[in-house]
C-alpha cells in the first residue's frame, strides 16, 4: 500500500489531502500558521494520516505562496544585478503604468526597483541579437564586480547580459567567476532565455531574490516531515500547473510564484466540463481562470506585486515575470475579508483580510471586525465549519455596521454578501468578457471554503446557468495537486532559426534532464509550441508547433483573430521555441489504502456532522427576508432540491438561491442549475 499527500497553504487555512492507491481520500483543514507555515503543515498532515503508517507515503506535493509573499512583503534576500556595460540603468529606469488613483497624484512616487541602483554592476562584453560576439568578455571586469559584491556582504547575484539568449557563453563565463566568491548566482540563460531585456532581467532577479528562501524552506519541510516518519520525495506545484521536484523548485524559484492558485484550476479542469470557469474563493482571496477544451489558459508573462484593477493585475504596475503561468485574475475577496465604512459612510469589503489570526469574529480567536464569514453566518447560510463558529460574536460584529448604516443586522450582512459577490464577479469579467469571451456557455466550477456560498450569485450576474461544486470542494486545491503530472518547461528565443527541430530536441533534452527521465520512457510526452508574430510587429502569440509552414501560419492567423477580433494575413516570423516535458507521477506500490470514500476530515475540533435532512431560517430578499429553508448534506441529497436551500459539506457550504435547483451527480459533485437557463 502507499499514499500520496497534497498540501496547500492558504492565507487562512492549510489544507491536506491524503490519497490511497485505491483513489480514496482523507482530508484535514487547519488554520495556517503564518509565523511558521511548516507548523500548520505538520499539524494537517498528522491529522489527515491518522493512524496510517507514515513510512508508506510515497510522494508529497506542495503548493506554496512563499515566493509570492516574499515579493509582496519585500522579504527576499539582497541581490546584486550584473549586466552588460552601458545597461546598468535598465532596472532603475524600469517602467511603471499609472492606473486608477495614481493618474492624478501630483506627489506620485513610483515603487522602488527590484534591485537598488547601487547594487547594479556592469561588465565589459557585448553580444548581438544574432549571437555574434561584438566585444569579448573582460574577466577582470567580472572579478572587480565580484569583489565589490562580496565586500558589500551580498550573497545572491543575478546575471543578465545583453542578448544572452542568442549566445550564453559570456554569461556562463561570468557566472563561473562570480561563484568563486558569491554563494548564490543565477543566470538568465539558465532561468528563462527569452527576448526582452527588462523582463528577462526581472525574472532572473526574482529567482535570485527568493531562491535562497525557497531552498531553506524546502530543506526544513523535508526535515520536519522526516521527523514524522515521512521520507518520500517532495514535489512543488509550479505556476503553469506542472509539478517539479523540490530541488528544481529551489533552483528555479521564480517558477513557483503562482504555485498555490494553479492547483485549484487543475481541480476545476478535471470537473468534467470542457468549457469552464474556475472560481476559487478562500479565506483571503478569490481567483478565476478560464478552462477551454479541458485545458487552462496559459500566459507567458504576468506581473507580481502590481496593483489590482477589476480583478486583474495591471501590466506595468508590478514586476514582470517571463515564465508560463495559468492565466488568473485575483481579487482580495475571501471569507476573511473585512467589511468597513469609508469616510463618506459607504460600505466597503476587503481587500484587508482577518486571515487566520485573529480570523473572523465568529471564530472566537480574538477578532472583532465584521467579515464575509460573519455576514454569511448571520444570514443563516453557515452553521458550522472546520472550527466552531459563534453566532453571538458574528451578530455583535455586524451590529458595528448596521448601526451607522441605519439598517437591520441582516440587511447589513446581506449588503456585505452582495458587495463581495460583485467584487468576485469583476474577476470573472476580466477572464471572460474583457477578453471577448461570452461566459454564458461555460459552467462555473466553484470551490474553496467560501466559493460555493457565493457561486450562484456570481453566476447570475453573467447569465451563467450551471454551477458545479466538486466533491471535497473545500480542499479542492490540495486535491488538485495530486492530479498534476511531473512536468517542466523550457524556452529559447532564436530569430531566423534555420533548424527549428534541432532547437526543440535540445530543449526537450534539457527539460528531461531536469525531471530525471528519458524522452523514450513510456508515458513521457513532449509538447512543442512556438511564438509567432507578423514581420515588423513587436508582440507575438504562442501556437502549437507544426512542421508544415502553411499549417503553422494558419494556426497563427486563427489565434490572432481570436485574440484581437480581426482577420489579418501577412508575412510572419518565428521568435521563440517552447517545450513542455511531462511524465506521469508515480503512485508507489499497488495496494489499497484504508481511507474510505466518505472519510471525515480529520481537522480538529471536528465539525458538527448531520446525518439527516433538516431546516433552518435564512435570509433571502427574494422571499421577503427571513424564510425557512431545507438543509441537506451531500449524503442526504436525493433527486432535485429547489432553492432557497443549503447543502452543507464538511469543508464548505453550498447556498442554493431562489430560482436555482441542486442535484447530486454520479461523481458526488453538486450541480446547480438556474431556472430557464
C-alpha positions in Angstrom: 0.0 0.0 0.0 1.1 3.6 -0.4 -0.2 7.1 0.0 0.3 10.5 -1.7 -0.2 13.7 0.1 -1.3 17.1 -1.3 -0.6 20.2 0.9 -2.0 23.7 0.0 -1.1 26.6 2.4 -3.6 29.4 2.0 -3.9 32.8 3.7 -6.4 31.4 6.3 -6.4 27.6 6.1 -3.8 24.9 5.4 -5.5 22.0 3.5 -4.1 18.5 3.4 -5.4 15.6 1.3 -4.2 12.0 1.7 -5.0 9.6 -1.2 -4.6 5.9 -1.0 -3.7 3.8 -4.1 -7.4 2.9 -4.3 -8.1 6.6 -5.0 -10.0 7.2 -1.8 -9.3 10.5 0.0 -9.0 11.6 3.6 -8.7 15.3 4.3 -7.7 17.8 7.0 -8.2 21.5 7.3 -6.5 23.6 9.9 -5.6 27.3 10.4 -2.5 28.5 8.7 0.4 29.4 10.9 2.0 32.5 9.4 4.8 32.6 11.9 5.9 29.2 10.6 3.9 27.7 7.7 5.5 24.3 8.3 3.9 24.1 11.7 0.5 24.2 10.1 1.6 21.7 7.5 2.8 19.2 10.2 -0.5 19.6 12.1 -2.6 19.0 9.0 -0.5 16.0 7.8 -0.6 14.4 11.2 -4.4 14.7 11.4 -5.0 13.6 7.8 -2.8 10.5 8.2 -4.4 9.5 11.4 -3.1 6.0 12.4 -1.7 5.2 8.9 2.0 4.3 8.6 3.9 7.5 7.6 6.6 5.3 6.0 4.1 4.3 3.4 3.8 7.8 2.0 5.4 7.7 -1.5 5.0 11.3 -2.5 4.2 14.8 -1.1 3.1 17.6 -3.4 3.1 21.1 -2.1 1.5 24.4 -3.3 3.2 27.3 -1.6 2.8 31.1 -1.5 6.3 31.5 -0.2 7.7 33.1 -3.3 4.7 35.4 -3.8 4.7 36.6 -0.2 8.5 37.2 -0.3 8.0 39.6 -3.3 4.9 41.3 -1.9 6.4 41.8 1.5 9.9 42.6 0.1 11.4 39.9 2.4 13.7 38.2 -0.1 17.5 38.3 0.1 19.6 41.2 -1.1 20.5 40.7 -4.7 23.3 42.2 -6.9 22.5 42.7 -10.6 25.3 42.1 -13.1 24.7 43.2 -16.7 26.5 44.4 -19.9 28.4 47.7 -19.8 26.1 50.6 -20.6 22.9 48.8 -19.4 23.1 49.3 -15.7 20.3 51.8 -15.7 17.8 49.4 -17.2 16.5 48.4 -13.8 16.4 51.8 -12.1 14.6 53.3 -15.1 12.2 50.4 -15.3 8.7 51.2 -16.3 5.5 51.9 -14.5 1.9 52.5 -15.7 -0.1 55.0 -13.8 -3.5 53.5 -13.1 -6.6 54.5 -11.2 -5.7 56.6 -8.2 -2.1 57.2 -9.5 -3.2 59.1 -12.5 -3.8 62.5 -10.9 -1.5 62.2 -7.9 0.9 65.2 -8.1 3.1 63.6 -5.5 3.2 60.2 -7.1 6.4 58.2 -6.5 7.0 55.0 -8.5 7.8 51.9 -6.4 11.4 51.2 -5.9 13.2 48.9 -8.5 13.7 45.2 -7.5 17.4 46.0 -7.1 18.8 49.2 -5.6 20.7 51.3 -8.2 23.9 51.0 -6.1 23.8 47.2 -6.3 23.8 47.1 -10.2 27.1 46.3 -11.7 28.5 46.4 -15.3 30.9 44.1 -17.0 32.7 44.6 -20.3 31.2 42.5 -23.1 28.7 42.7 -26.0 26.8 40.1 -28.0 24.5 40.9 -30.9 20.9 39.8 -31.2 22.0 37.1 -33.7 24.6 35.7 -31.2 27.7 37.2 -32.6 30.5 38.4 -30.2 30.9 42.1 -30.7 33.1 42.7 -27.6 34.8 39.8 -25.9 34.1 39.3 -22.2 36.7 41.0 -19.9 37.3 38.6 -17.0 38.9 41.4 -14.9 35.7 43.5 -15.0 33.8 40.5 -13.7 36.4 40.0 -10.9 36.1 43.6 -9.9 32.3 43.3 -9.7 32.6 40.1 -7.7 35.0 41.7 -5.2 32.6 44.7 -4.7 29.6 42.5 -4.3 31.3 40.3 -1.7 32.6 43.4 0.1 29.0 44.6 0.5 28.0 41.3 2.0 25.6 40.4 -0.8 25.3 36.6 -1.1 23.0 36.4 -4.2 23.6 37.7 -7.7 21.5 37.8 -10.9 23.4 37.8 -14.2 21.6 39.1 -17.3 23.9 40.0 -20.1 22.6 41.6 -23.3 21.2 39.1 -25.8 22.5 36.1 -23.8 19.5 34.1 -25.1 21.2 34.1 -28.5 24.6 33.2 -27.1 25.0 32.3 -23.4 28.8 31.9 -23.5 29.7 35.2 -21.8 27.0 34.7 -19.1 28.4 31.3 -18.3 31.9 32.6 -18.0 30.9 35.5 -15.8 28.9 33.2 -13.6 31.8 30.9 -13.1 34.0 33.8 -11.9 31.2 35.2 -9.6 30.6 31.8 -8.0 34.1 31.7 -6.6 33.1 34.4 -4.0 29.3 34.6 -4.1 27.2 31.6 -2.8 24.1 32.0 -5.0 24.5 33.1 -8.6 21.5 32.9 -11.0 21.9 33.4 -14.8 19.2 34.4 -17.2 20.3 31.8 -19.9 19.5 29.0 -17.4 16.4 30.5 -15.9 14.5 31.8 -18.9 16.5 32.6 -22.1 13.8 34.7 -23.9 14.0 38.1 -25.7 13.0 41.4 -24.0 15.9 42.5 -21.7 13.9 44.1 -18.9 11.5 41.2 -18.5 14.4 38.7 -18.6 16.3 40.7 -16.1 13.4 40.9 -13.6 12.6 37.2 -14.0 16.3 36.3 -13.2 16.4 38.8 -10.3 13.2 37.4 -8.7 14.6 33.9 -8.9 17.8 35.1 -7.1 15.7 37.1 -4.7 13.5 34.2 -3.4 15.7 31.2 -4.3 17.7 31.0 -1.1 14.4 31.3 0.9 12.8 28.5 -1.1 15.8 26.3 -0.7 15.9 26.8 3.1 12.1 26.4 3.4 12.0 23.1 1.5 15.0 21.8 3.4 13.3 22.5 6.7 10.0 21.0 5.4 11.8 17.8 4.4 13.4 17.6 7.9 10.1 18.2 9.7 8.3 15.5 7.6 11.1 13.1 8.3 10.5 13.6 12.0 7.0 12.3 11.4 8.4 9.3 9.5 7.8 10.6 6.0 10.8 10.3 3.8 9.1 10.5 0.4 10.1 12.9 -2.3 8.7 16.4 -2.1 7.3 18.0 -5.2 6.2 21.6 -5.7 3.4 22.9 -7.9 4.7 25.4 -10.5 2.8 28.4 -11.9 1.9 26.7 -15.1 0.2 23.7 -13.3 3.1 21.3 -13.6 4.8 19.6 -10.7 8.6 19.8 -10.2 11.0 18.3 -7.7 11.9 20.3 -4.6 15.5 20.6 -5.9 14.4 22.1 -9.2 12.0 24.4 -7.4 14.9 25.7 -5.3 16.9 26.4 -8.4 14.1 27.9 -10.4 12.1 29.5 -7.6 10.6 32.1 -9.9 8.5 29.2 -11.5 6.6 28.8 -8.2 5.3 32.4 -7.9 1.7 31.3 -8.7 2.1 27.9 -7.2 -0.9 27.9 -4.9 -3.7 29.2 -7.3 -2.6 26.9 -10.1 -3.6 23.7 -8.2 -7.2 24.8 -7.8 -7.5 25.4 -11.6 -6.4 21.8 -12.2 -9.2 20.6 -10.0 -11.7 22.7 -11.9 -10.3 21.4 -15.3 -11.0 17.9 -14.0 -14.6 18.6 -13.2 -15.8 17.1 -16.5 -16.6 20.3 -18.4 -14.5 21.2 -21.4 -15.6 24.8 -21.2 -15.5 26.0 -17.6 -14.7 29.0 -15.4 -12.7 28.1 -12.3 -13.9 30.0 -9.2 -11.8 29.6 -6.1 -12.8 31.6 -3.0 -10.8 31.0 0.1 -10.3 33.0 3.3 -8.2 35.8 1.8 -8.6 36.0 -2.0 -10.8 34.8 -4.8 -9.3 33.6 -8.1 -10.8 32.9 -11.5 -9.5 31.2 -14.7 -11.0 30.1 -18.0 -10.7 26.4 -19.0 -11.2 25.8 -22.7 -11.1 22.4 -24.3 -10.3 21.0 -20.9 -7.1 23.0 -20.6 -6.5 26.1 -18.5 -5.5 29.3 -20.3 -1.7 29.9 -20.0 0.1 33.2 -20.1 3.8 33.6 -20.7 4.1 36.9 -18.8 2.5 38.0 -15.6 3.1 40.7 -13.0 3.7 40.2 -9.3 3.3 42.9 -6.7 1.2 45.1 -9.0 -1.9 47.0 -8.3 -5.3 45.2 -8.9 -7.7 46.5 -11.4 -11.2 45.0 -11.8 -10.0 41.5 -10.8 -6.6 41.5 -12.6 -3.1 42.8 -12.2 -2.3 45.8 -14.4 0.7 45.4 -16.6 3.4 47.9 -15.7 2.4 48.2 -12.0 4.4 45.3 -10.7 7.5 43.2 -11.6 7.1 41.3 -14.9 7.8 37.6 -14.8 8.5 35.8 -18.0 7.6 32.2 -17.2 4.5 30.2 -18.1 1.6 30.6 -15.6 -2.0 29.7 -15.5 -3.8 32.9 -16.5 -5.6 34.0 -13.4 -7.5 37.1 -12.2 -7.5 37.6 -8.5 -9.2 39.9 -6.1 -8.8 40.5 -2.4 -12.2 39.0 -1.5 -12.5 35.9 0.7 -14.3 34.6 3.7 -12.0 36.6 6.0 -12.3 39.9 4.0 -13.1 42.7 6.5 -16.2 44.9 5.9 -15.8 48.6 6.8 -17.2 52.1 6.2 -15.2 54.6 4.3 -15.0 58.3 5.4 -18.1 59.0 3.3 -20.1 56.3 5.2 -20.1 53.9 2.2 -19.8 50.2 2.9 -16.6 48.5 1.6 -15.4 44.9 1.7 -11.7 44.0 1.6 -9.1 43.9 0.4 -7.8 43.6 4.0 -8.4 40.2 5.5 -8.6 38.9 9.1 -6.7 35.9 7.9 -6.2 33.0 10.3 -5.1 35.3 13.2 -7.2 36.7 14.7 -9.7 35.5 11.9 -13.3 36.4 11.6 -15.1 37.4 14.8 -17.2 34.2 14.8 -14.0 32.1 15.2 -13.7 33.3 18.7 -10.0 33.8 18.4 -9.9 37.5 19.3 -11.2 39.0 16.1 -13.9 41.7 16.3 -14.2 43.2 12.9 -17.1 42.1 10.7 -16.0 39.8 7.8 -17.7 38.0 5.0 -17.8 34.8 7.1 -19.6 36.6 9.9 -22.1 38.0 7.4 -22.8 34.6 6.0 -23.3 33.2 9.5 -25.8 36.0 10.3 -27.7 35.3 7.1 -28.1 31.6 8.1 -26.0 30.3 5.2 -23.5 28.8 7.6 -24.0 26.9 10.8 -20.7 25.1 11.3 -17.2 24.9 9.8 -13.8 23.2 10.4 -13.7 25.1 13.6 -16.6 26.1 16.0 -18.4 29.3 15.0 -20.1 31.7 17.4 -23.3 33.3 16.1 -23.3 35.7 19.0 -19.9 37.1 18.1 -20.9 37.4 14.4 -24.1 39.3 15.4 -22.0 41.7 17.5 -19.6 42.3 14.7 -22.3 43.0 12.1 -24.0 45.4 14.5 -20.9 47.6 14.1 -22.0 48.1 10.5 -25.8 48.0 10.9 -25.9 50.9 13.4 -24.1 53.6 11.4 -25.9 52.4 8.2 -29.3 52.6 9.8 -30.4 49.1 8.7 -31.1 45.8 10.4 -28.3 43.4 11.1 -29.5 41.0 8.4 -29.7 43.8 5.8 -26.1 44.9 6.6 -25.0 41.2 6.4 -26.7 40.8 3.0 -25.1 44.0 1.7 -21.7 42.6 2.6 -22.6 39.3 0.8 -23.7 41.2 -2.3 -20.7 43.5 -2.4 -18.2 40.7 -2.1 -20.0 38.8 -4.8 -19.8 41.8 -7.1 -16.1 42.1 -6.3 -15.6 38.5 -7.3 -17.7 38.9 -10.4 -15.1 41.5 -11.6 -12.5 38.8 -11.7 -14.8 36.6 -13.8 -15.3 39.7 -16.1 -11.5 40.1 -16.6 -11.0 36.5 -17.8 -14.1 36.4 -20.0 -16.0 39.5 -21.2 -12.9 41.7 -21.1 -11.2 39.2 -23.4 -14.1 38.8 -25.8 -15.4 35.5 -24.3 -19.1 35.1 -23.7 -19.3 33.3 -20.3 -22.9 32.1 -20.7 -21.8 28.9 -22.4 -19.5 28.0 -19.6 -20.0 26.1 -16.4 -18.8 27.9 -13.2 -16.8 25.4 -11.1 -16.8 26.6 -7.5 -14.6 25.5 -4.7 -12.6 26.8 -1.8 -14.0 27.1 1.7 -16.3 30.1 0.7 -16.7 29.7 -3.1 -19.9 27.5 -3.1 -21.7 30.1 -0.9 -21.3 32.8 -3.5 -21.0 30.9 -6.7 -24.7 31.1 -7.8 -24.9 34.8 -7.1 -21.7 35.4 -9.2 -23.1 33.2 -12.0 -26.4 35.2 -12.1 -24.5 38.4 -13.0 -23.3 36.8 -16.3 -26.3 34.7 -17.2 -24.4 31.5 -16.4 -26.9 28.7 -15.9 -24.7 25.9 -14.5 -22.6 25.9 -11.3 -20.6 22.8 -10.4 -19.4 22.2 -6.8 -17.0 19.2 -6.9 -16.7 16.7 -4.1 -14.2 17.8 -1.5 -14.6 21.3 -2.8 -13.3 22.9 0.4 -9.9 21.3 -0.2 -10.0 21.2 -4.0 -6.7 22.9 -4.4 -4.9 20.3 -2.3 -6.7 17.6 -4.2 -5.8 19.2 -7.5 -2.1 18.9 -6.5 -2.4 15.1 -6.7 -3.7 15.4 -10.3 -0.6 17.3 -11.5 1.9 15.3 -13.6 5.6 15.9 -13.2 6.5 18.5 -15.8 8.8 21.4 -16.7 9.0 24.0 -19.4 11.9 25.3 -21.5 12.1 28.2 -23.9 14.7 29.7 -26.3 14.5 32.8 -28.5 16.0 32.4 -31.9 15.3 34.8 -34.7 15.6 33.4 -38.2 16.5 29.9 -36.8 17.3 27.7 -39.8 16.7 24.4 -37.9 13.7 24.5 -35.5 13.6 20.7 -34.9 17.2 20.8 -33.5 16.2 23.6 -31.1 13.2 21.6 -29.9 15.3 18.5 -29.5 17.8 20.4 -27.4 15.2 22.0 -25.2 13.4 18.7 -24.7 16.7 17.0 -23.6 17.3 19.8 -21.1 13.8 19.5 -19.7 14.0 15.7 -19.5 17.3 16.0 -17.6 15.6 18.4 -15.1 12.9 15.8 -14.4 15.4 12.9 -14.4 13.6 11.0 -17.1 14.3 9.7 -20.6 12.4 11.0 -23.5 11.9 7.5 -24.7 10.4 6.3 -21.4 6.7 5.2 -21.5 4.3 8.0 -20.7 6.7 10.8 -21.3 5.1 13.5 -23.5 6.8 16.4 -25.2 4.6 19.4 -26.2 6.1 21.8 -28.7 4.9 25.4 -29.4 6.3 28.5 -31.0 5.9 32.2 -30.6 4.9 33.8 -33.9 4.4 37.4 -35.0 3.7 39.4 -38.1 7.0 40.7 -39.5 7.5 44.2 -38.2 5.4 43.8 -35.1 6.9 43.6 -31.7 4.4 41.3 -29.9 3.8 37.6 -30.6 1.3 34.8 -29.9 2.0 31.2 -28.9 0.6 28.4 -31.1 1.2 24.7 -31.3 4.1 23.7 -33.5 3.6 22.3 -37.0 6.5 21.3 -39.2 4.5 22.4 -42.2 4.8 26.2 -42.6 1.4 26.6 -44.1 -0.3 24.8 -41.2 1.7 26.9 -38.7 0.7 30.2 -40.3 -3.0 29.1 -40.4 -2.9 28.4 -36.7 -1.3 31.8 -36.1 -3.9 33.7 -38.2 -6.7 31.9 -36.4 -5.2 32.7 -33.0 -4.7 36.3 -34.0 -8.4 36.6 -34.9 -9.4 35.0 -31.5 -7.2 37.5 -29.5 -7.7 40.7 -31.5 -11.0 40.2 -33.2 -9.7 41.0 -36.7 -8.7 38.8 -39.5 -5.2 39.6 -40.9 -2.8 38.0 -43.3 0.9 38.7 -44.0 4.5 37.6 -43.7 5.2 36.1 -40.3 8.4 35.3 -38.3 9.2 32.8 -35.5 10.6 34.3 -32.4 10.8 31.8 -29.5 10.6 28.0 -29.3 8.9 26.3 -26.3 8.7 22.7 -25.0 6.9 21.1 -22.0 8.0 17.7 -21.0 5.5 15.7 -18.9 5.8 12.4 -17.2 3.2 10.6 -15.0 3.9 10.9 -11.3 4.5 7.5 -9.7 1.9 6.4 -7.2 4.1 3.9 -5.4 3.4 0.2 -4.9 -0.1 -1.1 -5.8 -2.4 -1.7 -2.9 -5.5 -0.5 -1.1 -5.3 2.4 1.3 -7.7 2.2 4.3 -9.2 5.7 3.7 -12.9 5.3 2.9 -14.8 7.1 0.2 -16.5 9.2 2.7 -13.7 9.5 5.3 -14.4 12.6 7.5 -12.0 15.4 7.6 -9.6 14.9 10.4 -9.5 18.6 11.4 -9.9 19.5 15.0 -12.1 20.1 16.6 -14.3 18.1 14.2 -17.3 19.9 12.6 -20.8 19.1 13.7 -21.9 16.4 11.2 -25.6 16.0 10.2 -26.9 12.6 9.2 -30.5 13.6 8.4 -32.1 16.5 6.4 -33.2 19.4 8.5 -34.2 23.0 8.2 -33.3 26.5 9.5 -34.0 30.1 8.9 -32.0 32.0 6.4 -32.2 35.5 4.8 -33.2 35.8 1.1 -34.6 39.2 0.0 -36.5 37.5 -2.9 -38.5 35.6 -0.3 -39.3 38.7 1.8 -36.3 38.3 4.1 -36.3 35.5 6.7 -37.5 32.2 5.4 -37.2 28.6 6.5 -35.0 26.6 4.1 -34.2 22.9 3.8 -30.7 21.8 4.8 -29.0 18.8 3.4 -25.6 17.2 3.2 -24.2 15.7 0.1 -25.0 12.3 1.5 -28.7 13.1 2.1 -29.3 15.0 -1.2 -31.7 13.0 -3.3 -33.4 14.0 -6.5 -33.7 17.7 -7.3 -33.6 20.3 -4.4 -35.1 23.6 -5.3 -33.8 26.8 -3.8 -33.8 28.5 -1.5 -31.8 25.8 0.3 -28.5 24.9 1.8 -26.3 21.9 1.2 -23.6 21.5 3.8 -20.2 20.0 3.2 -17.6 19.2 5.8 -15.2 21.9 4.4 -17.7 24.3 2.8 -21.4 25.2 2.4 -23.4 25.4 -0.8 -26.1 28.1 -1.0 -28.9 27.4 -3.5 -30.7 30.8 -4.0 -34.3 31.1 -5.2 -34.6 30.3 -8.9 -31.9 27.6 -8.7 -32.0 23.9 -8.1 -29.4 21.4 -6.9 -28.8 17.8 -7.8 -26.1 15.3 -6.9 -24.2 13.8 -9.9 -22.6 10.4 -10.0 -19.2 11.9 -9.2 -20.7 13.3 -6.0 -20.4 16.8 -7.4 -23.4 19.0 -6.8 -24.8 20.6 -9.9 -26.7 23.9 -9.5 -29.0 24.8 -12.4 -30.7 28.2 -12.9 -34.4 28.1 -13.9 -34.8 29.0 -17.5 -31.1 28.5 -18.4 
